[in-house]
Amino acid sequence: MKKFMGVLAIVSVVLFCLGCGDDDSTSPVQPEEPVESLVIGQVVLRPHVDFAASVFQIYNEETDIDSVMFADSLCDFGPYAMFSIHGTDYLYHAVYYNLNDVSRFSSGDSADIDFYEGSRRTTARVKLLDRQEDSVRVGQISEEPYLPVGETFEIPWNLVPNADWYALYIEYWTDDPELEWYTETWTTDTTFVIEGSGHNIEGRYYIRLLAVAGPIPGEEGPNLNGPSITGTIYGRSALTMLFIDIGEPQAAPASRTSTWSDIDPDSATRAMIERFYLGK
């Protein structure tokens, strides 16, 4: 099983499911089965298949999920307790990582991922992206090696045909930590505007771009829905990293460390997707 690291967003879930009886019935209202498991996952073609998903137990109880299938391949599935959500010990992890599985899928193909609770199956259909083929390629921002302080600029990139949206992690460094900032956002466009008010002092932007296939955050519901399981599994590309100097070209500030520098890119990607989906 691949090592899973990174910062996960705190999950806050309130579920209140009630059934509805007929108006002329005196029978008590019967509640629907509560959702117990929240699944957040990702798939990337390297070109071999690399699938990983975290399963959060909402009520801090053992999961009823006993197996997970990626297409027709059995995944590794079990407890994973490197960290906890809400202080719970009931966190599980599903992984399918097969170096020999390189010919079944191509960019734009879909794969079914099945979660089994005994004989009951809950399925997510996921559109797949190739790590390199579908990565974002940034166009020219300026003919100069740096941008003026306080000037609004636009970041253009190529359209990734099989992507549904693009995730951005934007971090601005300066010599004055109080004027530094970062944000995480997303767009369905192929450009993103950074306002000049965000860099009124010389510094450097560190920007990560990611192509994603799957439900658009805040607009579309999860693609994994069952009586007791909900969540979203995304297809994604590799991270594209971009550095933009504001003012005279400069090296990174001495003794400074990027928020993400100690996290491997794949873990940073998982954390990014989880935060977007969970609304952190």
Helices and strands as residue ranges (DSSP letters): E 37-45, E 49-57, E 67-70, E 73-74, E 76-79, E 91-98, E 110-117, E 120-127, E 153-156, E 165-173, G 177-179, E 181-187, E 191-194, G 196-198, E 203-213, E 224-225, E 229-236, E 240-246, H 265-278
